[in-house]
Amino acid sequence: MKYDVIIIGAGPGGIFAAYELMIKKPELKVAVFEAGHALDKRHCPIDGEKVRSCIGCKSCSIMSGFGGAGAFSDGKYNITNDFGGTLYEYIGKKQAMDLMYYVDKINMQHGGSGCKLYSTAGTKFKTLCIQNDLHLLDASVRHLGTDVNYVVLENLYAELQQKVDFYFDAYVEAIDIVDGGYSVKCKDTSYTCEKCIVSVGRIGSKWMEKVCKDLAIPTKSNRVDLGVRVELPATVFAHLTDELYESKIVYRTKQYGDKVRTFCMNPKGAVVNENTNGIITVNGHSYEDPALQTENTNFALLVSKHFSEPFKDSNGYGESIARLSNMLGGGVIVQRFGDLIRGRRSTPSRMEDAFITPTLQATPGDLSLVLPKRLLDGIIEMIYALDKVAPGTANDDTLLYGVEVKFYNMEVEVSDKLETRHKGLYIIGDGSGITHSLSHASASGVHVARDIAQ
Ligand SMILES: Cc1cc2nc3c(=O)[nH]c(=O)nc-3n(C[C@H](O)[C@H](O)[C@H](O)COP(=O)(O)OP(=O)(O)OC[C@H]3O[C@@H](n4cnc5c(N)ncnc54)[C@H](O)[C@@H]3O)c2cc1C
């Protein structure tokens, strides 16, 4: 029960840490503990027929298990320092980019080759956006798609399990400092290690807070992103998505000066439920395989909310708003843009009358009863701004699903090695509050593995 390195969490951060250790130091005894299931056992029961909404499984297969929250994601690896995390603040911009390209190379070697790398560099859309007071951020994006992403994970696991011990359905309860390293406590057994890499993602945020408190690791937290997921006919955004796949566009509202941004664009994709600690919010994904694509494109419109003293619980604020939508709609609420503008709720009959078919079964309702006025005003202003570069965005039948919340884990105090004040204890990925994306989380895993290998 003694390992050189124990990794907690088998999301992209944990997987890439394990992979890099296997390549650079194959003699090390490494174990990965994952609260969720093995990849082939991960199934969300929502089938749209018998099970239409989240039934709160003990282990959420969307968020947990081999592949982490990324397993059924759209597999969009954004290679950029402009968004997706602040890893560059710790390790430098060049190194962060190098690591993200390295992760991309490994993904290509494990089944991703053939997937297109899109780029915003030199695109005419930058000009079009700026002419309309919209700002297109720089990025390269490798779109694996949910299907290819799964294949890449299968291949990585096949290779990893030959060298690394995997423990699935193994929720780690606590980490204790012991002589010569750490003790990792699961239900019945404890395991010890010299180095411990914690990569528990967003779903592990509450647990992470407790660990930091117990081990006196300083943290800070003051941000949450709130908004809606927009769904419209794919043709409205086709000129952008065909060339860029994903466009991250930022707009500063005239009314309040708040920044609203597009996030996680899924051409011909589907809107999905997301369950974070029992709260149902909305997200989206899409497939690379044309047979699995839909006629709609979806993306989020988010407003970042930073709080000042004395309020500290930004995630609690986001949760309360999400709970409100769950209370009114029993889950996610959907509203036609035209209904929102006219100040009336969407009803099942108004939804049936629409020219668009929603890809998620959500409750027709009124988002103005859920989202604070300032946020909703900003989102409406952004929709009209986007309508200038993608006419049709502000059509009556554009669907808005709410709420979409990006919870940020509190930011943990770590060094440039992503090591805490306790030697040999590293915190990486979304659980550290430093990354918020597949590529940044994966890159952080490679970074600590190289430090340990040295
Ligand atoms: C539906 C959806 C779509 C997304 N699409 C994209 C996208 O296209 N592009 C993008 O860049 N990002 C996307 N994301 C975000 C992306 O998935 C995350 O940023 C990324 O997975 C973070 O990786 P991670 O390793 O830090 O954490 P995670 O992937 O969250 O993995 C953490 C793992 O740790 C496990 N764990 C937690 N606590 C414990 C514990 N106490 N003991 C043992 N195990 C534990 C969890 O079960 C989980 O499997 C999406 C997310 C979702 C939910």
The ligand as an ORCA input file, in Angstrom:
! r2SCAN-3c Opt
* xyz 0 1
  C     -20.224     18.886    -20.232
  C     -18.866     19.555    -20.162
  C     -18.258     19.979    -21.337
  C     -16.993     20.591    -21.305
  N     -16.400     20.945    -22.491
  C     -15.133     21.438    -22.474
  C     -14.440     21.703    -23.687
  O     -14.921     21.441    -24.781
  N     -13.194     22.259    -23.615
  C     -12.594     22.540    -22.423
  O     -11.460     23.029    -22.421
  N     -13.200     22.241    -21.251
  C     -14.450     21.696    -21.252
  N     -15.067     21.395    -20.062
  C     -14.307     21.618    -18.808
  C     -13.270     20.504    -18.647
  O     -13.902     19.257    -18.709
  C     -12.492     20.688    -17.347
  O     -11.865     21.956    -17.370
  C     -11.435     19.604    -17.154
  O     -12.009     18.315    -17.194
  C     -10.683     19.790    -15.838
  O      -9.812     18.714    -15.638
  P      -9.348     18.274    -14.160
  O      -8.489     17.083    -14.324
  O      -8.804     19.437    -13.468
  O     -10.688     17.899    -13.378
  P     -11.903     16.936    -13.728
  O     -11.939     16.629    -15.162
  O     -13.089     17.539    -13.103
  O     -11.529     15.579    -12.971
  C     -11.485     15.491    -11.583
  C     -11.713     14.044    -11.169
  O     -11.425     13.930     -9.787
  C     -12.354     13.031     -9.189
  N     -12.464     13.334     -7.756
  C     -12.978     14.455     -7.176
  N     -12.889     14.371     -5.833
  C     -12.300     13.175     -5.562
  C     -11.949     12.503     -4.353
  N     -12.139     13.067     -3.143
  N     -11.407     11.265     -4.448
  C     -11.169     10.683     -5.648
  N     -11.496     11.283     -6.825
  C     -12.044     12.514     -6.779
  C     -13.650     13.304     -9.923
  O     -14.494     12.180     -9.829
  C     -13.168     13.587    -11.349
  O     -13.208     12.446    -12.170
  C     -16.327     20.787    -20.060
  C     -16.948     20.353    -18.871
  C     -18.190     19.732    -18.912
  C     -18.814     19.258    -17.626
*
